[in-house]
Every structure is written in C-alpha cells, then in structure tokens.
Amino acid sequence: MQWLREHMRNHIGNADAIEPDEKVLNFQRGGSSPSMPPDNGAVDLVYQAADMVRDAQDRAAQIEARAEELVKRAIEKLQIAENRIRAAEVEQRSAEAGLNEAGARLHAAEKALQRAQVRIAAAEGQLSAAELRARTAEARAAEAEKALRRIEQAIRTQILDTPRAATPRKSAAA
C-alpha cells in the first residue's frame, strides 16, 4: 500500500509534463470507452490489487479487533486473578494470625500444664511424706500401745496382784 502511495505521489509530481488528454483515465470495469484503446487488463489488475489491499486491510482490522478483544479479556482475567490473589493473601494473613493465636494459647496451656504437673509432683511428694509420717506414727502408736499394754500388764501383775498377796501378810502379822 505504501508503494502505491509513493508511486501516485511521483506520478502526480510529474503531472505538468503530461498532456491534458493523457491525464484522464477510465477506470470502469469490464469495458473500455470507445475513445480509448483496450488496456490489456492493466486496469483490472489495479482493481484486483485494490481489492486485495482492501481485503488485507479488512483482515488486519479484524485481527486487530480480535487482538484488542483478547487483550481486553486477558486484562480482565488478570484483574480477577489479582483480586483472587489479594483475597487469598488476606485469608492467609488471617489464618496465620489465627494460627499464631492458637499457638500462643497452646503455649500458655503447655505452661499451665507444666505448672500443674509441678504442683501435682509436689503434692505427691507431700502425700508420700505424709503417708510415711502416718506409717511412722502408726508404728510408734502400735509400739506405744504395746508398751502401754506391757505397763498395764506389769501394773496388774506387780501392783494389783501384789496387794492381795500383801494383805494376807499383814493379816498374818497381826
């Protein structure tokens, strides 16, 4: 197309050298005027070339329109994808915050569990010590009870039984 434009500019630039009758051409298809000789199909070739140029321009316009539509759709899809990415990032940050909060709660629960375990261990130690003291106290009580029984037995046998035997002696001495 550019070549044709340049050719026409050059042709028009040399128009002064052409006679006035030569400046007028008949571009009618299919026939020639009675005053002009047949042109051997040159005009048909020009028409064909013009049709081809128009078809090429139409195809180029269609391709350009299709390309613009594809670009428009791609931009829309890209914007939708970017919005989805942003939403996913927001959800991810929210999930991470929730995870961090759950982690902090878990850490606090672990600390509370450790403290409870320490208290339980201390209570178990105190319980063991108390049980040992109780057994020791029971053993001492049992020993004290045995000692008390021996003392009681000794009192019965030595003191209580002795006056009975001493009473008859006093009677004999009297």
Backbone torsions as a table, in degrees:
resi	resn	phi	psi	omega
1	MET	NA	-40.3	179.4
2	GLN	-63.4	-38.9	179.5
3	TRP	-61.1	-42.1	-179.9
4	LEU	-64.3	-41.1	178.7
5	ARG	-62.5	-45.9	-180.0
6	GLU	-63.3	-40.3	178.8
7	HIS	-62.2	-42.9	-180.0
8	MET	-66.2	-38.6	177.5
9	ARG	-63.2	-42.9	178.5
10	ASN	-64.7	-40.2	-179.2
11	HIS	-65.7	-42.8	-179.9
12	ILE	-70.8	-33.7	177.9
13	GLY	-62.7	-29.9	179.2
14	ASN	-96.4	18.5	-175.9
15	ALA	-67.6	-25.9	-179.2
16	ASP	-66.4	-27.5	-177.4
17	ALA	-80.6	-11.9	-176.2
18	ILE	-93.8	143.3	177.3
19	GLU	-68.9	152.0	-177.7
20	PRO	-58.7	-35.8	-179.9
21	ASP	-68.8	-26.0	-177.7
22	GLU	-81.9	-13.7	-177.5
23	LYS	-75.2	-21.1	-175.1
24	VAL	-99.8	126.1	178.8
25	LEU	-121.5	151.1	177.8
26	ASN	-101.6	117.1	-178.7
27	PHE	-106.2	25.6	179.0
28	GLN	-74.8	141.4	-178.5
29	ARG	-82.8	151.0	169.4
30	GLY	80.4	-23.3	-177.4
31	GLY	-147.1	164.6	177.6
32	SER	-119.8	155.7	-179.1
33	SER	-75.4	156.3	-178.2
34	PRO	-65.7	-23.7	-177.4
35	SER	-85.4	-14.4	-176.7
36	MET	-109.4	144.5	178.2
37	PRO	-76.0	159.6	177.8
38	PRO	-60.2	143.9	-171.5
39	ASP	-102.2	10.3	177.6
40	ASN	60.0	32.9	173.5
41	GLY	81.5	8.0	-178.8
42	ALA	-65.3	-38.7	-179.6
43	VAL	-66.8	-40.4	177.6
44	ASP	-61.8	-38.4	177.8
45	LEU	-63.7	-38.6	178.4
46	VAL	-64.5	-43.3	178.1
47	TYR	-63.2	-43.4	178.8
48	GLN	-61.8	-42.4	179.0
49	ALA	-63.8	-41.3	178.7
50	ALA	-63.9	-41.4	177.4
51	ASP	-62.6	-42.3	179.6
52	MET	-64.2	-41.2	178.5
53	VAL	-63.7	-44.7	177.9
54	ARG	-61.5	-44.4	178.2
55	ASP	-60.8	-42.5	179.4
56	ALA	-64.2	-41.1	178.3
57	GLN	-65.4	-40.7	177.8
58	ASP	-62.8	-46.1	178.1
59	ARG	-62.0	-41.2	179.0
60	ALA	-63.7	-40.1	178.2
61	ALA	-65.5	-40.9	177.8
62	GLN	-64.5	-44.3	178.9
63	ILE	-62.8	-41.8	179.1
64	GLU	-64.5	-42.0	178.3
65	ALA	-64.1	-43.0	177.8
66	ARG	-63.0	-42.0	179.3
67	ALA	-64.4	-41.8	178.2
68	GLU	-63.4	-40.5	177.7
69	GLU	-64.4	-41.8	177.9
70	LEU	-63.5	-41.4	178.3
71	VAL	-63.7	-43.5	179.3
72	LYS	-60.5	-46.5	178.7
73	ARG	-63.8	-40.6	179.6
74	ALA	-63.6	-40.2	178.0
75	ILE	-64.4	-43.2	178.2
76	GLU	-61.7	-44.7	178.8
77	LYS	-63.8	-38.3	178.3
78	LEU	-64.3	-41.9	178.1
79	GLN	-64.5	-41.3	177.4
80	ILE	-62.6	-43.8	179.4
81	ALA	-63.6	-41.4	178.2
82	GLU	-63.5	-40.9	177.0
83	ASN	-62.8	-41.2	177.4
84	ARG	-64.1	-40.4	178.8
85	ILE	-62.7	-45.1	178.8
86	ARG	-60.6	-44.6	179.4
87	ALA	-63.4	-40.8	178.7
88	ALA	-65.4	-38.6	177.9
89	GLU	-64.6	-40.7	177.8
90	VAL	-63.1	-45.0	178.4
91	GLU	-62.6	-39.3	179.4
92	GLN	-64.0	-44.9	178.5
93	ARG	-62.8	-39.6	177.9
94	SER	-64.4	-43.9	179.0
95	ALA	-64.4	-40.2	178.3
96	GLU	-64.3	-40.1	177.8
97	ALA	-63.7	-44.2	177.4
98	GLY	-62.5	-40.3	178.1
99	LEU	-65.3	-41.9	177.7
100	ASN	-63.1	-42.0	179.0
101	GLU	-64.3	-43.1	178.1
102	ALA	-64.2	-38.4	177.1
103	GLY	-63.1	-41.4	178.4
104	ALA	-65.1	-41.3	178.0
105	ARG	-63.7	-42.5	179.0
106	LEU	-62.4	-42.4	178.6
107	HIS	-62.0	-43.9	178.5
108	ALA	-64.0	-40.4	179.2
109	ALA	-65.5	-39.2	177.3
110	GLU	-63.0	-42.9	177.9
111	LYS	-62.3	-43.8	179.0
112	ALA	-63.3	-39.8	178.2
113	LEU	-64.0	-42.3	177.8
114	GLN	-62.0	-43.9	178.5
115	ARG	-62.4	-41.9	179.1
116	ALA	-64.3	-40.1	178.7
117	GLN	-64.7	-39.3	176.9
118	VAL	-63.4	-44.1	178.8
119	ARG	-63.7	-40.5	178.6
120	ILE	-63.9	-44.2	179.0
121	ALA	-61.8	-42.0	179.1
122	ALA	-65.0	-42.2	179.2
123	ALA	-64.6	-39.7	177.7
124	GLU	-64.0	-40.5	176.2
125	GLY	-61.7	-44.4	178.3
126	GLN	-64.3	-39.5	178.4
127	LEU	-63.7	-43.8	178.6
128	SER	-61.9	-43.9	179.0
129	ALA	-64.1	-40.3	179.4
130	ALA	-66.8	-41.2	177.7
131	GLU	-62.5	-41.5	177.8
132	LEU	-62.9	-44.1	177.6
133	ARG	-63.1	-38.8	179.8
134	ALA	-65.4	-43.6	178.3
135	ARG	-63.7	-41.9	178.1
136	THR	-62.8	-43.6	179.1
137	ALA	-63.8	-40.7	177.9
138	GLU	-63.2	-43.2	179.2
139	ALA	-63.0	-43.6	177.7
140	ARG	-63.2	-41.4	179.2
141	ALA	-62.9	-40.8	179.4
142	ALA	-65.0	-42.5	178.0
143	GLU	-65.3	-41.5	179.1
144	ALA	-63.8	-39.0	179.3
145	GLU	-65.6	-42.1	177.5
146	LYS	-62.9	-43.7	179.1
147	ALA	-63.1	-40.7	178.8
148	LEU	-62.3	-41.9	177.7
149	ARG	-63.8	-41.5	177.8
150	ARG	-63.4	-42.5	178.7
151	ILE	-64.2	-44.3	179.4
152	GLU	-62.4	-42.9	178.3
153	GLN	-64.0	-40.5	179.3
154	ALA	-66.8	-39.2	178.7
155	ILE	-62.5	-45.0	-179.2
156	ARG	-63.9	-45.1	-176.4
157	THR	-77.5	-36.4	-174.6
158	GLN	-90.7	-43.7	-173.5
159	ILE	-92.6	-48.8	-174.7
160	LEU	-74.0	-40.8	179.0
161	ASP	-75.0	-28.0	-178.9
162	THR	-67.4	-44.1	179.4
163	PRO	-63.7	-31.5	177.4
164	ARG	-64.7	-41.3	177.8
165	ALA	-73.8	-30.3	-179.9
166	ALA	-75.5	-33.5	178.8
167	THR	-61.1	-47.2	177.9
168	PRO	-63.1	-28.9	179.6
169	ARG	-69.3	-40.1	179.7
170	LYS	-66.6	-35.5	177.7
171	SER	-67.5	-36.0	-179.7
172	ALA	-71.4	-32.4	179.6
173	ALA	-77.8	-17.2	-176.8
174	ALA	-83.6	NA	NA
